[in-house]
C-alpha cells in the first residue's frame, strides 16, 4: 500500500471522492420479521446487518440486572466471506470482543435505558462485507435497528472513521485508506447536542492535528445523520401506506 497515492494533487482520493465526501449510504429497516428491530446498511462496499431484541427480562443470572436501568448486550461478528482472507473468525476472538464492548459503550450513551429497569436489550451486528469503517457502519446499522424496535433514544447515534493525509482530513475511510498507514480515528456522535458517545484511536497523531480531525469527524457524522433520518422517514411513510391499505 506504500506505493498508493491516497490523495492526488487535484484533491481526489483512490475511489474518486473529495476529502470530505462520504461514501454512498443505502439502508433498509425491518428486514427480519422475527426480531423486534432490524436493519441492513451499506456504506460504500462495507455491508452490515443489525438485529435488536428487547427490552425483555434478564436471561441467565438475575444478579446482572440493574434496578434503575436496562442492561445493553452487544455482539459483533464478521461473516467468514466478508474479507478476501478466508480465516475462521470465532465470536470470542479479541477483535470481536473489543468491537462488541465499543458498541455497548456507544449505545449506553444513546439509548434511554432508565425507562426499562431490570431489563435487557440485545444488539447483534454482523459485517457481511468489509471495506473499511467496520465500527462506524455497525453503529449506523444498529441505530436504525434500535429505532425499528421502537426503543427510545436521546438522538440518532452516528459514526464515521476519518484519517489524516498530507495535512488534509479524509472522511469515511475505505479499506485501502485504512491499511495505507493513515493516522485515523473513529467517532460516534449524538449530532443534535454534539455529544461524543465514543472516540477510538489506534495510531499516533500530533496533537496539533487532533482538533481538525475531530471536527472533520463530527461534520461527517452530521452528514450521516441526515441520511439515516431520510431512511427512517421513508420507512415510516411506507409503513403508514401499508397500514392504510
C-alpha positions as CSV (number, residue, x, y, z in Angstrom):
1,X,0.0,0.0,0.0
2,X,3.0,2.3,0.4
3,X,3.1,3.0,-3.3
4,X,-0.5,4.2,-3.5
5,X,-1.2,7.9,-3.7
6,X,-4.1,8.3,-1.2
7,X,-4.8,11.9,-2.2
8,X,-4.0,13.3,-5.6
9,X,-2.7,16.8,-6.4
10,X,-6.2,17.7,-7.6
11,X,-7.6,16.6,-4.2
12,X,-9.2,13.3,-5.3
13,X,-8.9,10.0,-3.4
14,X,-8.4,6.5,-4.6
15,X,-12.2,6.0,-5.2
16,X,-12.7,9.4,-6.8
17,X,-14.2,11.1,-3.8
18,X,-13.2,14.6,-2.5
19,X,-11.5,14.7,1.0
20,X,-14.7,15.5,3.0
21,X,-17.1,13.3,0.8
22,X,-18.9,10.4,2.4
23,X,-19.3,7.0,0.7
24,X,-22.8,6.3,-0.6
25,X,-25.1,5.1,2.2
26,X,-28.1,2.8,1.4
27,X,-30.2,1.2,4.1
28,X,-33.5,-0.7,4.8
29,X,-35.3,-1.2,8.1
30,X,-37.4,-4.1,9.2
31,X,-35.6,-6.7,7.2
32,X,-36.4,-9.5,9.7
33,X,-39.9,-10.1,10.9
34,X,-38.8,-12.4,13.8
35,X,-36.7,-9.7,15.6
36,X,-38.1,-6.7,17.5
37,X,-36.0,-4.4,15.2
38,X,-33.6,-5.0,12.3
39,X,-31.7,-3.0,9.6
40,X,-29.4,-3.6,6.7
41,X,-27.0,-0.9,5.8
42,X,-24.4,-0.4,3.0
43,X,-21.8,2.3,3.3
44,X,-19.7,2.2,0.2
45,X,-18.7,-1.5,-0.1
46,X,-19.0,-2.2,3.6
47,X,-22.3,-4.0,4.4
48,X,-23.7,-4.8,7.8
49,X,-26.8,-6.4,9.2
50,X,-28.1,-5.4,12.7
51,X,-30.8,-7.1,14.8
52,X,-32.3,-6.0,18.1
53,X,-34.3,-8.0,20.7
54,X,-35.9,-6.4,23.7
55,X,-36.3,-4.8,26.0
56,X,-37.0,-8.2,27.7
57,X,-36.4,-9.9,31.1
58,X,-32.9,-10.6,32.0
59,X,-31.7,-14.0,30.7
60,X,-29.3,-16.2,32.7
61,X,-28.1,-14.7,36.0
62,X,-30.6,-12.3,37.5
63,X,-27.7,-10.8,39.6
64,X,-26.6,-8.9,36.4
65,X,-29.9,-7.0,36.3
66,X,-29.7,-3.2,37.2
67,X,-32.5,-1.9,39.3
68,X,-32.5,1.6,37.7
69,X,-31.9,0.9,34.0
70,X,-31.7,-1.7,31.3
71,X,-28.5,-3.7,30.5
72,X,-27.3,-3.4,26.9
73,X,-25.8,-6.5,25.5
74,X,-23.9,-6.2,22.1
75,X,-22.4,-8.9,20.0
76,X,-20.3,-8.1,16.9
77,X,-19.2,-10.7,14.3
78,X,-17.9,-10.9,10.8
79,X,-19.1,-13.3,8.2
80,X,-16.4,-15.7,7.0
81,X,-16.8,-14.5,3.4
82,X,-16.7,-10.7,4.4
83,X,-13.0,-10.3,3.6
84,X,-10.6,-11.7,1.0
85,X,-8.8,-13.7,3.7
86,X,-10.7,-16.9,4.4
87,X,-9.7,-17.4,8.0
88,X,-12.0,-18.6,10.8
89,X,-13.5,-15.7,12.8
90,X,-14.9,-17.1,16.1
91,X,-17.2,-14.9,18.1
92,X,-14.8,-14.8,21.0
93,X,-11.7,-13.5,19.2
94,X,-10.1,-10.4,20.7
95,X,-11.1,-8.0,17.9
96,X,-14.8,-9.1,18.1
97,X,-14.8,-8.8,21.9
98,X,-13.3,-5.3,21.7
99,X,-15.7,-4.2,19.0
100,X,-18.7,-5.6,21.0
101,X,-17.5,-3.5,24.0
102,X,-17.2,-0.3,21.9
103,X,-20.8,-0.8,20.6
104,X,-22.1,-1.4,24.1
105,X,-20.4,1.8,25.3
106,X,-21.8,3.7,22.3
107,X,-25.4,2.7,22.8
108,X,-25.3,3.1,26.6
109,X,-24.8,6.8,25.8
110,X,-27.7,7.0,23.3
111,X,-30.5,4.6,24.5
112,X,-32.8,5.8,27.3
113,X,-32.1,2.7,29.4
114,X,-33.6,4.3,32.5
115,X,-37.1,3.7,31.1
116,X,-36.6,-0.1,31.3
117,X,-35.2,-1.1,34.7
118,X,-34.3,-4.7,35.4
119,X,-34.4,-5.4,31.6
120,X,-32.0,-6.4,28.8
121,X,-31.6,-5.1,25.3
122,X,-29.7,-7.3,22.8
123,X,-28.0,-5.8,19.8
124,X,-26.4,-8.2,17.3
125,X,-24.4,-6.8,14.4
126,X,-22.7,-8.8,11.6
127,X,-20.4,-7.5,8.9
128,X,-21.4,-9.2,5.6
129,X,-18.7,-7.4,3.5
130,X,-15.8,-5.5,4.8
131,X,-14.2,-2.5,3.1
132,X,-13.2,-0.2,5.9
133,X,-15.0,1.7,8.7
134,X,-16.5,-1.5,10.2
135,X,-17.2,0.1,13.6
136,X,-18.9,3.1,12.0
137,X,-21.1,1.0,9.7
138,X,-22.1,-1.2,12.6
139,X,-23.1,1.8,14.7
140,X,-25.2,3.3,11.9
141,X,-26.9,0.0,11.1
142,X,-27.6,-0.7,14.8
143,X,-29.1,2.8,15.2
144,X,-31.7,2.1,12.6
145,X,-32.4,-1.4,14.1
146,X,-32.9,0.2,17.6
147,X,-35.3,2.8,16.1
148,X,-37.1,0.0,14.3
149,X,-37.5,-1.8,17.6
150,X,-39.3,1.3,19.0
151,X,-36.7,1.7,21.7
152,X,-36.4,5.4,22.8
153,X,-33.0,7.1,22.1
154,X,-31.7,10.5,23.1
155,X,-30.8,11.1,19.5
156,X,-29.5,9.3,16.4
157,X,-26.1,7.9,17.2
158,X,-24.0,8.2,14.0
159,X,-20.4,7.2,13.5
160,X,-17.6,7.8,11.0
161,X,-13.9,7.0,10.6
162,X,-11.6,9.8,9.5
163,X,-7.9,9.9,8.6
164,X,-5.2,12.4,8.0
165,X,-3.1,12.6,4.8
166,X,-0.9,15.4,3.6
167,X,-2.3,17.8,6.2
168,X,-5.8,17.0,5.0
169,X,-8.5,15.2,7.0
170,X,-10.2,12.4,4.9
171,X,-13.8,11.5,5.9
172,X,-15.3,7.9,5.8
173,X,-12.2,5.9,5.1
174,X,-12.3,2.8,2.9
175,X,-10.1,-0.3,3.5
176,X,-7.3,0.8,1.1
177,X,-7.0,4.1,3.0
178,X,-7.2,2.4,6.4
179,X,-4.5,0.0,5.5
180,X,-2.3,2.6,3.8
181,X,-0.7,3.8,7.0
182,X,-3.1,6.7,7.6
183,X,-3.5,8.1,11.2
184,X,-7.2,7.6,11.8
185,X,-9.9,7.8,14.4
186,X,-13.4,6.5,14.7
187,X,-16.0,8.8,16.3
188,X,-19.6,8.2,17.4
189,X,-21.7,11.3,17.8
190,X,-25.2,12.3,19.0
191,X,-25.5,15.1,16.5
192,X,-28.2,17.4,17.9
193,X,-26.3,18.1,21.2
194,X,-22.9,17.5,19.8
195,X,-22.2,14.8,22.4
196,X,-19.4,12.4,21.6
197,X,-20.5,8.8,22.5
198,X,-17.2,7.2,21.7
199,X,-13.8,8.2,20.3
200,X,-11.4,5.5,19.3
201,X,-7.9,6.0,18.0
202,X,-5.3,3.3,17.4
203,X,-2.4,5.2,15.7
204,X,-0.3,8.1,16.7
205,X,-1.3,11.6,15.7
206,X,0.3,15.0,16.5
207,X,-1.9,17.0,18.9
208,X,-1.9,19.9,16.5
209,X,-3.9,17.8,14.1
210,X,-6.3,16.3,16.6
211,X,-8.8,19.2,16.7
212,X,-9.2,19.4,12.9
213,X,-9.6,15.6,12.7
214,X,-12.3,15.6,15.4
215,X,-14.0,18.5,13.7
216,X,-14.0,16.6,10.3
217,X,-15.4,13.5,12.0
218,X,-18.2,15.5,13.7
219,X,-19.1,17.1,10.3
220,X,-19.1,13.7,8.6
221,X,-21.3,12.2,11.4
222,X,-23.8,15.0,10.9
223,X,-23.9,14.2,7.2
224,X,-24.6,10.5,8.1
225,X,-27.4,11.5,10.5
226,X,-29.2,13.3,7.6
227,X,-29.1,10.1,5.5
228,X,-30.3,8.0,8.5
229,X,-33.1,10.4,9.1
230,X,-34.3,10.1,5.5
231,X,-34.2,6.3,5.8
232,X,-36.4,6.4,8.9
233,X,-38.9,8.9,7.4
234,X,-39.2,6.8,4.2
235,X,-39.7,3.6,6.3
236,X,-42.5,5.3,8.3
237,X,-44.1,6.6,5.1
238,X,-44.1,3.1,3.6
239,X,-45.4,1.6,6.8
240,X,-48.3,4.1,7.1
241,X,-49.3,3.4,3.4
242,X,-49.3,-0.4,4.1
243,X,-51.4,0.2,7.3
244,X,-54.0,2.3,5.3
245,X,-54.3,-0.5,2.7
